Amino acid sequence: MDVVALGELLIDFTCVGTDADGYPTMAAHPGGAPANFLAALTKFGAKTALLGKVGTDTFGRLLTGTLRTAGIETRGLVAADDVFTTLAFVTLDETGNREFAFSRKPGADTCITYEELDLSLIDETKVFHFGTLSLTDEPARSTTQRAVAYAKSKGKLITYDPNLRIPLWKDLDTAKEQIIWGLEQADVVKISDEEVDFLWGLSPEEGADYILKNFGVKLVFVTCGPNGCIFKNQNACGTAPSLEGIPVSDTTGAGDIFGGSALWKVLSLGKAPGDLSEAELREVTTFACTAAGLSTTRSGGISSVPSYDEVMERMARA
């Protein structure tokens, strides 16, 4: 197993139109940041698994089937009768940027317990990945903290994406506290410029430097939407541009797909993330920016991951 992720698997309802009264017409897409992240890795050939929880409802069954079709191992996915599969409602502005509302009070993903985790998946993997949506509520928060501790005790590479969704937090102080906790655990971090600003009021460049100096992180990517991405480790720093000249349809999952694509490239190089050279990091980041950019030309998260050939063809054209 290459990568195991813990976290939310949900349905993204994305606005595809508006009726005469202003109500959105919505299309359902499989999503959840860790699932999108794994979908990219799996599409490019990695062996992956998800630890998570859904309901025994129609959406839970659909999502489980989608993961299996995508090639993501589902034996760590719990289905429960007493909770409903989490739903996210995504409305888009004219540039394709998103605003989220959640049906999650509670959702199945927040109710997973440590006892429900298949720890053998963590034993088998090279990398353990998590984000902060599983830190917003109990028991998922304690479950995530214990799972991260278990993975670290087994010497696994820890990757992390804050993936801030402000409406899901009871207060912003708790959000900052939990995001910082995540940074303290991670070897590789993918964070957005908006999240850097939220935490410290720093620029993306300053944020990348701050994370490397103040946490145990070995490699950081700060994504900046249409302005590309900043990469930094102990050896090198630099930027890679976003994909230009594409018709953006839906940015849902693009950051997750960037993260999964970047990690796949890092693993393919066979070196520790902190030891990668500037040329190697530029290769990693350019590949990830291209994959994420292509994903925005189609709807959804899991369903929008481009093929390896698509990414390489687009990079060759650039």
N, C-alpha and C positions, 0 to 999 in steps of 0.2 A: 504494500500500500504506500502510495506517495504522499497523499494529503488527506487528513481527516479534519472536517470543520464541525463546529458546534454552533447551533443557532436556529434562526427562524426559517421556516418554509411556509410560504403563504401565497395567497392569490392577490396579484395587483390588478385592480380594476382601473383601466386607463380610459380617459375621455377620448371619444372618437367623433363627437359632434354635440350639438346643443339644440334642444327643441325650442319651440316658439315661446315657451315660458321661461327659458333660461336653464332648464335642467339638463345635466349632461347625459349623453348616451355613452355607455361604457362597454369596453371589451375586456374579458377576463384573460389574464396571462399568468403563468406560473412564475413565482419569484421568491424573494427573500435574499438578502445580501450574501449569506454563506452559500446558498444554493447557486446563485448566479456565479459566484467566485469559483465554485467547484465545476460548474458547467463549462467554463472557459478552459480550466485545466484538463478536464476530461475530453473536450473537443480536440485538444492538441495531443492527446495520447497518454495523459497521466491516469493512474489508478487512484480513485477517490471514494470517500464515504462521508455521509452526513449523519451526525448525531442530532436528533431533533424530535419534535412532537407535533402531531396533527390530530384532528378529531376523526372519529369513525363516520364521517359525513361524506357527502358527494365530493366536496372540494379536497378533503383529505385523501380520498381514494384516487382522485385525478392527479394530485401532486405526487403521490407515491408512484403511480404509473409513469409520470413524466420523468422522474428521477431514474427509474429503471430503464426507460427508453434512451435516456441520455447517457447511460452507462455508469451512473453513480450508485455505489453500493447502498442498499437501504436497510440492511439488517439492524442498524442503529437507530432506525426511525420508529418511534413509539406511536401507536394509534390508540386513542382513549375515547371512551363513551361519554365521559362527563364534561368534556370541554369542546369548544367549537374551533375549527380551523381558522387561524387568523386571516383577516382580510385587510387589504390596504387600498384606499381609493386615491388615485393619482390624477389630478387635473393638470393640464399643460397650458403654458402661455404660448404666444405666437412664435417664440424661439425654441419651443420644445422643452423648456425647463419646467420643473415639477413642483407641485404643492401636495402634501400628503395629509390624509385623514385615515384613522385606523379604527377597525372594529376589533378591539383587543382588551376587553375589560371583564375577565381576562381572556386572552387568546391561548390556544393550546401551547404555543411556543414558550409562554412565560411560566407554564406549569410543570415543566420537566424537572424531575428530581435526580439527584446524584445516583440514587439506587437504580434508576431506570437506564443509566448509561451502560452501553456495552464497552467496557474498558479494554476489551481485547482489540478493538479497532485502534485505540491509541497505542497499545503495545506494538501493533504491527506497522504503524505508519512512520514515515520520516519527518513529517511536518504536521503540526497541530495549529489550526486557525480558528480565531474567534473575533467577534465584534461586540459593539456595546448594546445592541438591541436585546441581547440576552442578559444584560446587566441592569435593565430598567426596573425589574420587579422580582420579588421572591415567588417561588423558590428558584427560578432560573438563575438569579444572580449568584446565590451560594453554590449552585450546581456548576456554574461556569468557573467560579473561583477555585473550586475543588478540582475541576477537570484540568484547568491550567496548571495547578500545582502538581497534579499527577503526571501530566505530560512533561513538565520541567524535570520532575524527579526521574523520569525515564530518558532524559537527555534529548528530547525532541526539539527540533527547530520550531520556534513559536512565531507565528505571523499574526498581524492584528490590523484591523480597519475600524476606526472609531465610528464611522457611518452615523453621524449625529442626526437624529430626528427629534427636534425639540418638542413637538406635541406629545411624545411618549414619556417625557420626564415630568415628575411631579414638581421639581424645581431645578433651576439652572445650576445651583451650587452642587447638588447631587450629581448632575450630569458631568460637571467638570471633575468632581472627585472620582467618579467611576472611570472616566476617560483617562485620567492621569494614572489610575491604578493599572489600566490596560497597558499604557505606555511603559510602565515599570516592569512588565512581564515579558515584553516582546523583543525578538531579535530583528525582525523585519516589520516595518510599519508603512502602510499606505494611508495617507491622511490628505484631506483637501485643504486648499487655501482658506476656505470659509471656516473650517474647523480650527486651523491654526489661529485665525483671527479671533474666533470665539474663545479659545483658551487663553491666549496671551496678548492679543492685539498686535501681533507681529506680522511682518511681510512673509511670503512663502520662503524666501531665502533665509531670513532670520529664523523662521520656524524650523527649517531643516537643521540648521546649525544648533539651535537650542535643544532639539530632541537628541541629537547625537551627543552633545556635551553633558546633558543632565539626566539621561536615562541609560539603560544598558543596551540600547538599540545599536545594531551593527550596520543597518542599511535603511534609509528612509526615502520614500517617494512622496513628494507633495504635488498633488494634481491640481491644476489651475484651469480646468474646463477648456475653453477655446484657446487659452494661452499656453497649453502644453503641460509639461511636468518638469519639476526639479528633482534631481537625484543626488544623493550624497552618502558616502561612506567614509571610512578613515583614509582612504587612498585618493578619492576623487570626488568632484562635484561638477554638475553641469545641467543643461536643460535639453529637452527634446520637444519639438513642436507638436501641436495637435494636428489631426488630419484635416486638411483644408479642401474646399471645393466640393463638399458633399451635402446632399439635401437632408438636414437633420429632421427626423420625424419624432423621435422619442428618446430622451436621455436616460430613462429608467434602466438601472443596472450597469450603466457605462463605467462607473467607478469600480464596481465589483469585477467587471470583465477586465478592466485594466489590471486590477490586482491579481486575478487568476492568471492572466496572460504573462504578467511580469514574473510571477513566481515560477511558472512553467519554464520560462527562458532561463531564470536563475538556476533551477534544478538541472536543466539540460547542459549547462556549462560545467557542472560538477565541481564547483568551488564554493567555499564558504562565502556568504554574502558580504562579509566585511573585507574579503580579499579581492573582490572584483576590481578590475582596472577601469579607467574612464572609458576606454573603447568598449569594453564588455558591458558596462552599465548603459552606455549610449545605445548599444544594440538591444539590450533588454527593454529599455524605456521606449525606444522607437517602435519596436514590435508591439508593446502593450498599448501605446497611444494609437497605433494604426488599428489594432483589434477593437479597442474601445470606440474609436471614431466610426468604424464600419457598423458597429452594433447600434449606433444612434440612427442609422438609416432605416431601421425596421423596429417594430413594436415589441415591447416586453423585455424581460431580463434573460432568463434561461433560453428562451426561443430566439434571441437575437445574436447569439455568439456566431461570428463568422468562421468559416473553415480556415485551416492553415494555408491552403492554396490561395484563398482570397486575400489573406493578409500579406503573403509573400508577393503576390502579383501587384498589389497596391504599393508595397514598399519598392518594388522594382520600378514602377512607374514614377515614383517620387525621386 
